[in-house]
Each structure stands twice: as C-alpha cells, then as structure tokens.
Amino acid sequence: MSDEIRIPIHANESKKASICWKYITKTPPKHYFNNKNIAILTGIRNMIIGVDIDIDDGGLDKWNELVNIHGEPMTRKHKTRSGGYHYIF
C-alpha cells in the first residue's frame, strides 16, 4: 500500500523493512514476531541509543569489567542468541 511507512534497514540501502510500521504499532506482537528479531530505529531521530555487547574478542569480558567498576546500567537489557547483550538507552 502506498500509505505504509517502511523504515530502511540501513541508511544507504534500498532494502526496506519487511513489515510496515503502521502494522507493527496496531498488531499484537504474537502475530508478527514468530521468534524473529525486529529492528528498532535508533539515533537522533527518536533519541534511542543501542549498545551491542559481543562475546567475541573479549567484548563481554571488558563490559563486565566496566559493570564491576560503575555498576549495571539502569536500562533495558536483552540477551542475544550469541550470548552477548543489547542495552537500550
């Protein structure tokens, strides 16, 4: 439909999100997640920052060092399939 707003997955890419934003905001999650990842638009446009903590190359170890020094951030935390984390600020 021409009135559907689809957000690009990457800024310089012509590929668009597979589900329109209007559908996501008006449809119960069980109808479109089906155990799949979804993207969240981050950055200056909506003032959301995502931090991806990978387990490769010592990323998780370094993150744990920082948490031991500064404490766990008070924000959303999601475990990734690879064993790392996504923090949403």
C-alpha positions in Angstrom: 0.0 0.0 0.0 1.2 3.5 -0.8 0.3 4.8 2.7 2.6 2.3 4.5 5.7 3.8 6.1 8.7 1.4 5.8 11.9 2.3 7.5 15.2 1.5 5.7 17.3 -1.1 7.5 20.5 0.8 6.6 20.6 4.5 5.6 22.2 4.0 2.2 20.4 0.8 1.3 17.3 0.5 -0.9 16.1 -2.6 1.0 13.2 -1.7 3.3 11.8 -3.3 6.5 9.6 -6.2 5.7 6.7 -5.1 7.9 5.2 -1.7 7.8 5.4 0.5 10.9 1.6 1.0 11.0 1.1 -2.7 11.1 3.6 -3.2 13.9 2.0 -0.4 16.1 -1.5 -1.8 15.7 -1.0 -5.5 15.7 -0.4 -7.8 18.8 3.3 -8.9 18.8 2.5 -12.6 18.6 1.3 -12.0 15.0 4.5 -10.6 13.6 7.4 -11.7 15.8 7.3 -15.5 15.3 10.6 -15.8 17.2 12.3 -13.5 14.8 14.4 -10.4 15.6 13.0 -7.0 14.9 14.8 -3.7 14.4 14.4 -0.6 16.4 15.1 2.8 14.8 17.8 4.4 16.9 19.7 7.7 16.8 18.9 11.3 16.8 15.5 10.8 15.1 14.0 9.2 18.2 16.7 9.7 20.8 17.3 6.0 21.4 20.8 4.5 21.7 21.5 0.8 21.4 24.7 -0.8 22.7 25.6 -4.2 21.4 27.9 -6.2 23.7 29.5 -9.0 21.7 31.2 -12.0 23.3 33.9 -12.1 20.5 37.3 -10.5 21.0 36.8 -10.0 24.8 33.8 -7.6 24.4 31.8 -9.3 27.1 34.8 -9.5 29.5 35.5 -5.8 29.0 31.9 -4.9 29.6 31.8 -7.0 32.8 34.9 -5.1 34.0 33.1 -1.8 33.4 30.0 -3.0 35.2 32.1 -4.1 38.2 33.6 -0.6 38.4 30.5 1.5 37.5 27.5 -0.8 38.2 24.9 -2.2 35.9 23.1 0.4 33.8 19.5 1.0 34.8 18.0 0.4 31.3 16.6 -2.4 29.1 18.9 -5.3 28.7 18.3 -8.2 26.3 20.4 -11.4 25.9 21.3 -12.1 22.3 21.4 -15.5 20.7 25.2 -15.4 20.6 25.4 -14.9 24.4 26.1 -11.1 24.3 23.7 -8.3 25.3 21.8 -5.4 23.8 21.3 -2.4 26.0 18.7 0.2 25.0 19.1 3.8 26.3 
